[in-house]
Amino acid sequence: MKSDKYFVYAIKSIKYNRVYVGISNNPKRRLYEHNLGNVFSTKGYKPWKIIYIEKQINRKQARVREKYLKSGCGKEFLKKYPPL
């Protein structure tokens, strides 16, 4: 069954000070996948910690927010958040 709740999340590499923003219906599982090295774009920078999570009403809204957080303004916004 497909979930109707989506989350925008930001994770930060503990070793390399890089931030990755994505969307998922299960951010804890997704963090686990990032830390296993199962995600091509993040596997070289593990381990990761969640620094920001935001619930959205649907995938479309999550995608809009993800795009914002990947922009220059969004990156500045995320700099305020230490790992959770």
PyMOL commands that set and color helices and strands:
alter all, ss='L'
color gray80, all
select helices_A, chain A and resi 27-36+43-45+59-69+72-78
alter helices_A, ss='H'
color red, helices_A
select strands_A, chain A and resi 6-13+19-24+48-56
alter strands_A, ss='S'
color yellow, strands_A
deselect
rebuild
show_as cartoon
